Amino acid sequence: LTLPGNLRVTLSVPGRPIVPSQSFVIEARGEQDRIQLLSAQIHGVETPLSGDVAAFSDRGDDSFGARVNIPLCTTSRMNWQLRVLLRLDGQYLEWPLPFYTETAAAYASDKHRFP
């Protein structure tokens, strides 16, 4: 994410695979003196499922971490949005990041239909 003043925030997920209903860590890097990462939360797009709000902890060295959770979903494919709340120079901003999950069976099925 590039913010005003050409500041950048990057997110990464060091542990994979991500499994629904099991927590995982999101790591973020940004210029600590101007950017404060506050929280992250995962929301279902088609259904009203949400994980708990996870606060980012300051790890020093312009690094932050938050432990989030994807709610358990019974559909084979689900669209989600990760919402990251941050503060830049006293202004609150929300960074929406869309992603999806799918079961192994759905992945195998799509792979056969779309070589």
N, CA and C of each residue as an Amber inpcrd file, in Angstrom:
protein
   345
   0.8590000  -1.1730000   0.0000000   0.0000000   0.0000000   0.0000000
   0.8970000   1.2240000   0.0000000   0.6600000   2.1290000  -0.9230000
   1.3800000   3.3930000  -0.9510000   0.4500000   4.4790000  -0.4180000
   0.9200000   5.1820000   0.5850000   0.1440000   6.2140000   1.2620000
   0.6300000   7.5930000   0.8460000  -0.1400000   8.6340000   1.2110000
   0.3160000   9.9920000   0.9050000   1.7340000  10.2240000   1.4250000
   2.4970000  11.0020000   0.7030000   3.8830000  11.2590000   1.0610000
   4.8000000  10.1380000   0.6210000   4.2880000   9.2570000  -0.2510000
   5.0480000   8.1240000  -0.7870000   5.5120000   7.1450000   0.2990000
   4.7490000   7.0700000   1.3920000   5.0240000   6.0940000   2.4400000
   4.4390000   4.7540000   2.0270000   5.1080000   3.6740000   2.4220000
   4.6390000   2.3400000   2.0370000   4.4120000   1.4750000   3.2660000
   3.3660000   0.6330000   3.1700000   3.0930000  -0.4080000   4.1560000
   3.0200000  -1.7190000   3.3920000   3.7140000  -2.7300000   3.8780000
   3.6420000  -4.0560000   3.2580000   3.1280000  -5.0570000   4.2820000
   2.3360000  -6.0060000   3.8120000   1.8220000  -7.0900000   4.6440000
   2.3490000  -8.4110000   4.1190000   2.5500000  -9.3580000   5.0300000
   2.9290000 -10.7040000   4.6160000   2.3370000 -11.7020000   5.6120000
   2.1850000 -12.9260000   5.1360000   1.7050000 -14.0320000   5.9660000
   2.7990000 -15.0880000   5.9350000   3.6250000 -15.1400000   6.9910000
   4.7660000 -16.0540000   6.9630000   4.3970000 -17.5330000   7.0750000
   3.3170000 -17.8690000   7.7530000   2.9510000 -19.2750000   7.9210000
   1.8970000 -19.6930000   6.9240000   2.1150000 -20.7850000   6.2260000
   1.1520000 -21.2750000   5.2450000   1.0880000 -22.7780000   5.3380000
   0.0300000 -23.4370000   4.9960000  -1.2130000 -22.8520000   4.4770000
  -2.0540000 -22.2440000   5.5940000  -2.9760000 -21.3880000   5.1940000
  -3.9170000 -20.7850000   6.1340000  -5.1270000 -21.6940000   6.2030000
  -5.5450000 -22.0150000   7.4150000  -6.6460000 -22.9460000   7.6250000
  -7.7820000 -22.2090000   8.3280000  -9.0270000 -22.2780000   7.7940000
 -10.1600000 -21.6410000   8.4720000 -10.2930000 -22.1430000   9.9100000
 -10.6970000 -21.2470000  10.7750000 -10.9130000 -21.4390000  12.2140000
  -9.6160000 -21.6980000  12.9840000  -8.4720000 -21.4850000  12.3680000
  -7.1920000 -21.5310000  13.0770000  -6.4970000 -20.1890000  12.8850000
  -5.9600000 -19.6600000  13.9570000  -5.3480000 -18.3390000  13.8630000
  -4.0180000 -18.3970000  13.1050000  -3.6630000 -17.2630000  12.5330000
  -2.3850000 -17.1120000  11.8430000  -1.9130000 -15.6750000  12.0120000
  -0.6440000 -15.4370000  11.7470000  -0.0460000 -14.1290000  11.9740000
   0.0860000 -13.3620000  10.6590000  -0.2590000 -12.0890000  10.7210000
  -0.0070000 -11.1510000   9.6350000   1.1370000 -10.2540000  10.0990000
   2.1590000 -10.1370000   9.2940000   3.2640000  -9.2370000   9.6010000
   3.1660000  -8.0160000   8.7000000   3.4730000  -6.8720000   9.2620000
   3.4020000  -5.6190000   8.5120000   4.6630000  -4.8080000   8.7620000
   5.0440000  -4.0580000   7.7470000   6.1960000  -3.1530000   7.8710000
   5.7690000  -1.7830000   7.3500000   6.1470000  -0.7710000   8.0930000
   5.8490000   0.5980000   7.6960000   6.6980000   1.5480000   8.5060000
   6.7560000   2.7920000   8.0950000   7.5670000   3.7790000   8.7960000
   6.9120000   4.1160000  10.1280000   7.4660000   3.5810000  11.1920000
   6.8750000   3.6160000  12.5190000   6.6270000   5.0250000  13.0450000
   7.4650000   5.9740000  12.6920000   7.3000000   7.3080000  13.2450000
   6.0590000   8.0170000  12.6890000   5.5590000   7.5990000  11.5270000
   4.3820000   8.2530000  10.9340000   3.1920000   7.3210000  10.7790000
   3.4350000   6.0180000  10.6630000   2.3620000   5.0520000  10.4370000
   2.2050000   4.1870000  11.6750000   0.9680000   4.0830000  12.1490000
   0.6780000   3.1810000  13.2570000  -0.3790000   2.1910000  12.7810000
  -0.0120000   0.9150000  12.7240000  -0.9800000  -0.1180000  12.3770000
  -1.7640000  -0.4490000  13.6290000  -3.0940000  -0.3660000  13.5560000
  -3.9300000  -0.5040000  14.7420000  -4.5640000  -1.8810000  14.8710000
  -5.2940000  -2.3140000  13.8290000  -6.0010000  -3.5890000  13.9470000
  -6.2610000  -4.2110000  12.5810000  -6.6260000  -5.4950000  12.6160000
  -6.9990000  -6.2410000  11.4130000  -8.2060000  -7.0950000  11.7570000
  -9.0940000  -7.2690000  10.7930000 -10.2670000  -8.1290000  10.9810000
 -10.6670000  -8.7050000   9.6320000 -11.0770000  -9.9650000   9.6400000
 -11.5190000 -10.6510000   8.4210000 -13.0370000 -10.7330000   8.4210000
 -13.6380000 -10.3360000   7.2880000 -15.0950000 -10.3510000   7.1150000
 -15.4580000 -11.1870000   5.8990000 -16.5580000 -11.9560000   5.9970000
 -17.0990000 -12.6370000   4.8390000 -17.7680000 -11.6380000   3.9190000
 -17.6200000 -11.8140000   2.6040000 -18.2320000 -10.8940000   1.6470000
 -19.6890000 -11.2750000   1.3830000 -19.9520000 -12.5640000   1.0960000
 -21.3130000 -12.9960000   0.7780000 -22.1470000 -13.3220000   2.0160000
 -21.4920000 -13.6560000   3.1080000 -22.2000000 -14.0360000   4.3280000
 -21.6720000 -13.2020000   5.4910000 -22.5000000 -13.0040000   6.5090000
 -22.0880000 -12.1480000   7.6260000 -21.1900000 -12.8690000   8.6420000
 -20.0780000 -13.4110000   8.1780000 -19.1150000 -14.0550000   9.0690000
 -17.9610000 -13.0910000   9.3030000 -17.5030000 -13.0000000  10.5420000
 -16.3700000 -12.1380000  10.8580000 -15.5130000 -12.7880000  11.9190000
 -14.2180000 -12.5720000  11.7890000 -13.2960000 -12.9770000  12.8350000
 -13.2170000 -11.8760000  13.8790000 -12.5380000 -12.1490000  14.9600000
 -12.3430000 -11.1410000  16.0000000 -11.4130000 -10.0380000  15.5000000
 -11.5660000  -8.8560000  16.0660000 -10.6430000  -7.7650000  15.7720000
  -9.3210000  -8.0900000  16.4580000  -8.2330000  -8.0250000  15.7040000
  -6.9000000  -8.3330000  16.2290000  -6.0570000  -7.0620000  16.2290000
  -5.5300000  -6.7030000  17.3760000  -4.6770000  -5.5210000  17.4780000
  -3.2730000  -5.8580000  16.9790000  -2.6810000  -4.9330000  16.2500000
  -1.2820000  -5.0790000  15.8530000  -0.4090000  -4.7280000  17.0520000
   0.6480000  -5.4880000  17.2350000   1.6280000  -5.1520000  18.2620000
   2.8740000  -4.6170000  17.5740000   3.4700000  -3.6130000  18.1960000
   4.6820000  -2.9980000  17.6690000   5.8550000  -3.8950000  18.0200000
   6.5480000  -4.3960000  17.0080000   7.6840000  -5.2890000  17.2190000
   9.0180000  -4.5620000  17.1060000   8.9750000  -3.2400000  16.9400000
  10.2010000  -2.4760000  16.7470000  10.6860000  -2.6090000  15.3160000
  11.6860000  -1.8510000  14.9640000  12.2610000  -1.9240000  13.6120000
  11.2250000  -1.7040000  12.5150000  10.2500000  -0.8290000  12.7590000
   9.1680000  -0.5380000  11.7980000   8.3470000  -1.7790000  11.4580000
   8.2420000  -2.7230000  12.3760000   7.5540000  -3.9910000  12.1460000
   6.3980000  -4.1480000  13.1380000   5.2900000  -4.7110000  12.6480000
   4.0980000  -4.9350000  13.4600000   3.5920000  -6.3560000  13.2030000
   2.8210000  -6.9040000  14.1290000   2.2420000  -8.2290000  13.9350000
   0.8590000  -8.3060000  14.5480000  -0.0250000  -9.0910000  13.9390000
  -1.3770000  -9.3220000  14.4620000  -1.7490000 -10.7770000  14.1990000
  -2.4110000 -11.3990000  15.1640000  -2.8840000 -12.7840000  15.0220000
  -4.3710000 -12.7270000  14.6990000  -4.7460000 -13.1710000  13.4870000
  -6.1360000 -13.1270000  13.0140000  -6.6610000 -14.5440000  12.8100000
  -7.9540000 -14.6240000  12.5430000  -8.6160000 -15.9070000  12.4020000
  -9.6710000 -15.8150000  11.2980000  -9.6800000 -16.7920000  10.3980000
 -10.7490000 -16.8910000   9.3980000 -11.8390000 -17.7690000  10.0120000
 -13.0670000 -17.2710000  10.0910000 -14.1420000 -18.0920000  10.6560000
 -14.3470000 -19.3750000   9.8430000 -14.8210000 -20.4020000  10.4920000
 -15.1150000 -21.6630000   9.8170000 -16.2890000 -21.4510000   8.8730000
 -16.1320000 -21.8920000   7.6450000 -17.1660000 -21.7520000   6.6250000
 -17.3780000 -23.1120000   5.9850000 -18.6340000 -23.4510000   5.7030000
 -18.9320000 -24.7730000   5.1520000 -19.0310000 -24.7860000   3.6370000
 -18.8930000 -23.6350000   2.9830000 -18.9420000 -23.6270000   1.5220000
 -17.5650000 -23.9880000   0.9690000 -17.5420000 -24.4870000  -0.2620000
 -16.2760000 -24.9210000  -0.8540000 -15.3830000 -23.7430000  -1.2500000
 -15.9980000 -22.5890000  -1.5270000 -15.2260000 -21.3950000  -1.8850000
 -15.8820000 -20.1980000  -1.2260000 -15.0680000 -19.3240000  -0.6450000
 -15.6090000 -18.1890000   0.1040000 -14.7670000 -16.9520000  -0.1740000
 -15.4410000 -15.8300000  -0.4250000 -14.7650000 -14.5530000  -0.6090000
 -14.7210000 -13.8080000   0.7240000 -13.5610000 -13.2310000   1.0120000
 -13.3150000 -12.5460000   2.2720000 -12.7240000 -11.1710000   2.0050000
 -12.7330000 -10.3600000   3.0500000 -12.0220000  -9.0880000   3.0010000
 -11.2810000  -8.9150000   4.3230000  -9.9870000  -8.6800000   4.2250000
  -9.1790000  -8.3290000   5.3860000  -9.1880000  -6.8090000   5.4760000
  -9.6380000  -6.2910000   6.6020000  -9.6650000  -4.8380000   6.8070000
  -8.5780000  -4.4680000   7.8020000  -7.6610000  -3.6510000   7.3520000
  -6.5610000  -3.1860000   8.1970000  -6.8260000  -1.7260000   8.5280000
  -6.8700000  -1.4330000   9.8300000  -7.0560000  -0.0590000  10.2840000
  -5.6880000   0.4920000  10.6670000  -5.3720000   1.6770000  10.1380000
  -4.0910000   2.2990000  10.4610000  -4.2840000   3.7950000  10.6660000
  -3.2800000   4.3850000  11.2770000  -3.3080000   5.8280000  11.4940000
  -2.0460000   6.4190000  10.8900000  -2.2380000   7.4440000  10.0750000
  -1.1270000   8.1450000   9.4220000  -1.2130000   9.6090000   9.8120000
  -0.2120000  10.0870000  10.5320000  -0.1740000  11.4880000  10.9620000
  -1.4800000  11.9060000  11.6390000  -2.0410000  11.0290000  12.4740000
  -3.2650000  11.3300000  13.2130000  -4.5520000  11.0640000  12.4590000
  -4.4920000  10.6970000  11.1980000  -5.6890000  10.4200000  10.3860000
  -5.9070000   8.9120000  10.3050000  -7.1350000   8.4570000  10.5630000
  -7.4670000   7.0360000  10.4990000  -7.7980000   6.6320000   9.0640000
  -7.2260000   5.5210000   8.6250000  -7.4540000   4.9960000   7.2780000
  -7.7760000   3.5060000   7.3790000  -8.6100000   3.0230000   6.4530000
  -8.9030000   1.5920000   6.3880000  -8.3960000   1.0580000   5.0560000
  -7.7030000  -0.0670000   5.1040000  -7.1280000  -0.6980000   3.9240000
  -7.8670000  -2.0100000   3.7080000  -8.7830000  -2.0810000   2.7210000
  -9.5070000  -3.3330000   2.4480000  -8.7300000  -4.2140000   1.4650000
  -8.5300000  -5.4660000   1.8460000  -7.7960000  -6.4110000   0.9950000
  -8.6670000  -7.6380000   0.7330000  -9.1640000  -7.8030000  -0.5040000
  -9.9910000  -8.9750000  -0.8150000  -9.1370000 -10.2260000  -1.0400000
  -9.6760000 -11.3870000  -0.6560000  -9.0410000 -12.6720000  -0.9360000
 -10.1130000 -13.7550000  -0.8650000  -9.7700000 -14.9700000  -1.2490000
 -10.7330000 -16.0540000  -1.1500000 -10.0490000 -17.2960000  -0.6150000
 -10.8820000 -18.1900000  -0.0740000 -10.4190000 -19.5070000   0.3590000
 -11.2480000 -20.5470000  -0.3840000 -10.6640000 -21.7200000  -0.5450000
 -11.4230000 -22.8200000  -1.1290000 -10.9060000 -24.1300000  -0.5640000
 -11.7980000 -25.0980000  -0.5320000 -11.4060000 -26.4100000  -0.0340000
 -10.5550000 -27.1160000  -1.0800000  -9.8440000 -28.1350000  -0.6590000
  -9.0190000 -28.9050000  -1.5870000  -9.8840000 -29.5210000  -2.6790000
 -11.0940000 -29.9780000  -2.3300000 -12.0000000 -30.5870000  -3.3150000
 -12.4150000 -29.5640000  -4.3720000 -12.7010000 -28.3290000  -3.9530000
 -13.0850000 -27.2960000  -4.9250000 -11.9130000 -26.9650000  -5.8390000
 -10.7070000 -26.8960000  -5.2790000  -9.5200000 -26.6150000  -6.0760000
  -9.3040000 -27.7100000  -7.1170000  -9.4090000 -28.9700000  -6.7080000
  -9.2130000 -30.0910000  -7.6350000 -10.2840000 -30.0660000  -8.7240000
 -11.5270000 -29.7330000  -8.3400000 -12.6220000 -29.6760000  -9.2980000
 -12.3700000 -28.5760000 -10.3350000 -11.9780000 -27.3880000  -9.9020000
 -11.6800000 -26.2900000 -10.8240000 -10.5090000 -26.6350000 -11.7260000
  -9.5220000 -27.3190000 -11.1920000  -8.3460000 -27.6740000 -11.9540000
  -8.6970000 -28.5970000 -13.1240000  -9.6590000 -29.4820000 -12.8950000
 -10.1000000 -30.3810000 -13.9670000 -10.9340000 -29.6590000 -15.0180000
 -11.7100000 -28.6690000 -14.5970000 -12.5370000 -27.9480000 -15.5450000
 -11.7460000 -26.9110000 -16.3300000 -10.7390000 -26.3310000 -15.7140000
  -9.9630000 -25.2780000 -16.3600000  -8.4870000 -25.6710000 -16.3640000
  -8.0650000 -26.4510000 -17.3410000  -6.6600000 -26.9200000 -17.3470000
  -5.6680000 -25.7930000 -17.4960000
